[in-house]
C-alpha cells in the first residue's frame, strides 16, 4: 500500500503527515517518539489501511520534515505545544474524532492531547509511553547537560544511529530504510531531541513537576486505553507499564516478547495482532452506539 504525503499547518507550524487507507475510514492518528519520524509507523499504517482505517502519522514539530517550533513551551500548562498538538492536527485534517496512538515521547504527546481534548479521542493506545516514570537511562539524562549537548550536536549522525540501535532488542533487525531515514533526518532531529530533553529532563530524570501536572489530569479521559510494551525495552523499562495501565479504569496492558523500545518496528506482526483486534472492537462499539 502506497503512503501518501501532505503538509498541514498546525498552530502556525508546518507539519508533515503521511497517510494510508480510505479517506472515509475510521481515523487513526499515530505519533512517533523522541528522535523519530512518521515512517516509524510505516508497517502499522499499511496494516491499518488494509483493515479499512484512515491511518495518519505525523512528523512532530522539529523532527523529520516538519518545521522547527519557535519559542514554545513543550510541556508546561494547557497551552503547551504538545498539549495542543493532537487536537490541532485533527482540526487541520478535518477529523472530528480519532483513535490516537503514541510511542515513547509520542505517547506523552498523545496522552497530553487526549486529556486536554477528551471528546476528540475514541480510543488511546500508548506504546512504551514516556512521562509515566521518573527514572530514565543515562544517555537521556545527560542530554540535559549543556556541554554534553554540544558534543552530541557535533556527532549528530553517530548519536542518531546509536539512539536508534538502543530501541531494538537486536539491532540487526533495523530495516535498511530506517537507517537511511535516520541518517537523512539526523541533522534536524538531534537538535530538536536535545531541546525537548532540556525542557523535560534533568540529571535526576524526568522533571517531577511536569509529570505531576499532567498525571493529575488523567481523570478527564474515561475512554478505552491499550498499553503495549516490549519486554526487552532498555530505553523505558517495562516496570513503567503497570503505572501506565493503572492511570485509566478501562486500560488493557499487553506485553510483546523479544522486542525492545520500537516494538511496532521490531515485531510488527505481533504488534498488529494486539492492536488491530483492539481497534476493530472500538470501531464496532462506535457503530453500535450510533445505531
N, C-alpha and C positions, 0 to 999 in steps of 0.2 A: 504494500500500500504506500503510495506516494504521500509525503508530508508536505503540506502547503505552507508557505511562509508569508507573513504580513507584518506590518509595523502599525502599532496603535500608540496613541498619546494618552498617558495617564498622569493626571495632576501636573501637566506641563513637561513630562519626561517621555521621550520616545522609547517604547518598549517593543522588542521583537517577540513575535509569537509564531509557533508552528502548530499545525492542526491536522487531524485525521478524522475520518468518519463523516457521516451525513450531516449537512448543515442543520437539519431539523431534529437531530438526535438529542437525547438527554445529555446536557453539557457536563463535562468533567474538566476541571482546571488543575493542572499539575505544576508544582513549584519546586525547583531544584534546590540543592543545598549550597553551603559555603564553597566558593571557588568553582561551582558548577555552571552548567548552561542547559538550555532547553532539551538538547538531544540526550541528556542523561535519561530522559523518559522515552527515547525512540521506540523501543520494543513495546513498552506499555501503551503508547499512543496507538500503535498499529493493532495491538490486541483489543484495545477499547473500540477503535474504529470498526474492526471486524465484527464486534459484538453489537454494533449499531449506536454507539455513543458518539457524540461530538466531543472529541478529545483535544484539548488545547494545552500546550506547555509554553511557558514564557522564559525569557532571559530576565532575571532580576535586574533592576537598575544597576549599572556599572559592570555587569557580567555579560559574557557572550558578546552580542551585538547591540545590547541596549545602551542607552545614553547614561553617562555617569551622573548621579544626582548631585545637586548643588546645594550646599549649606542646609542639610536636613538633619533632623533627629531621627535616628533609625528606630529606637525602641521606646523612648520616654513619652508618655502622655497619649491621649486619644488621637492627637494629631500627628503621631509618629508616622514616618514613611511606611513602615511595614504594617502598621495597623490599618492604613487606608488603602493598601495596595490591592488586596483581593477584591473588595467592592469596586475599586476604581477600574480594575481590569475587566470585571464583569460588565460594568457600565459601558466601557469602550467597545466591548464585543457585542453589545446589545443583548446580554444574557441577564435574565431576572433572577433565576435560581440555578445553582450548580452543585455538583459533588466536588469537594475540594480535597486534593491530595498534596501533601508536603513532605519533603525529605530533608532531614537534618535542619540546617537553618531555615529551609523552606517549610519544615514542619512548624517552626516557631512563627514564620510569616503566616502560614495557613491558620494556625491557632489564633494569632492576634487578629487577623481579619475576620475569623469566624465569631469570636466573642465580641468584636466591635459591630458586626452586622449579622447577627444570628439568623435573621429572617431571610438572608440570601443563600444560605447553605443547606442543601438537602441532606448531605452526609459529609463527615470529616474523616479522612484517612491520614494518619500520622506514621510516617516511615522513619524509624530511628530519629525522632524529633529532637531538636536542640531546645535548651531552655528549661528542662524539667529537673535536671540535676546540676548542682553547683560544681562538681568535680569535672575537670576537662583534662585531656592529655597535655603534656608539657609543650609540645610544638604550638598548640593554640594559645596557651598562656603566654609563651614567650613572644608571640605576635603582638602583644600589647606593649612591649618594651621598645622605646624609640630607637635605640641603636641597633637592636635586632631587626626591627622593621626595615632599616636602611640596608642591612646586609641581605635580607630576603629580596628586597626590590632589585638589587644588583644581579641576583641569580634567579630571576623570576621563572624562567623555563624549568630549571632544575627544581625549584621549590614547588612549582605546579605539578610536575611529574611525581615528585616524592609524595605530595599530598594525595594524588590520585592513587598511587600504589598502596598507601595506607588504608584506602577504602575497600580493599579486596582481601579476602582471606588468602587467596592465591593470586598474586599479581600477574602470573602468566595468563590469567583469564581476561585481562583487559583487552577489549576489542581494539584492533588497529585503528578503526575510525575514531575511537575515543581518544587514543593517544595523539592522533593528528589534530583533533579539535582542541585538546589540552594545550598543545604547542601553539596553535593559532590564537587562542584566547588568553594565553598566559600574561601577555603584556598589560592587558586591561584587568583581568580577573585577580591577579595577585595584589595590585594596589587597592582594589575595592575590598578584597578579603581583609587586608590589614586595616582599612578604615572601619570595617564592621567590627573586627576584633577590638580595636581601640575604643569603640563605643560601648561594647558589651562585656568585656573581659578584662580581668586583672591577673597578676601573677597568682592570686589565690583561687582563680577560677571565674565562673560566671558571676557577674555583679548581682549580689543578693537583693538589692533594692529594685532592680529591674525585674528579676524573677518574681518577687513578692507582689509587685504592682500588677503583673499580668495574671499570675495564678489566682489572684483574688477575684478575677472576673470570669472564671471558668463556669460558674453557675448560670451565666447568661445564655449558654447554649445547652439545650436539652435533647438534641437530636442524636442519631446513631454515630458511633465512632469506632473505627477499626485502627488498632495499633499493630504495626508489623516491625519485627526486629530480626536482624541476622544474628545468629547465636555466637558468631565469632567476631563481632564488631569490636575493634580496638580504638575507634575514634570516640564513640559514645557507647559506653558499656551497656550490656543488656540488663544490668541491675537497675537502670533507669526505667525499664519497660513497665514494671508494675505501677510505679508512680504515675506514669502517663495514663495507664488504663484506669487507675483509681480516681482520676480527675472527673470522670464523666460516668453517670449512672448507667448509661447504655453502651459502654465500651466493651469491645471484644479484643483480646490480645492473642496474636499469632506469632510464633517463633519459626524461623526458617533456618534449618541446619546447613552447615558447610557454606556459610555466607558471611561476608564482612559488612561494612557500613553501606556500600552501594548495592544493597541486596537485590534491587529490581534489575540491575545490570548483571550482577554475578550469577544470580539464579532466577532468570526471568520466568521460566516455566513454573517453578514453584511459587514465585510471587504472584503470577497471574492466576494460579489455582486457588489462591487465597482471595485475591482482590476481586476477580470477576464475579464469582457467586455472591459475594457481599454486595457489590454494586447492582447486580441484576435483581437481587432481593429488594434493595431500596427502590429501584425503578418500578418494580411490580407493586410495591406498597404505595408509592406515589400515585400510580394509575388507579389502584383500588380506592384510595382516599378521595380521588377526583370524580369517581363514578356517581 
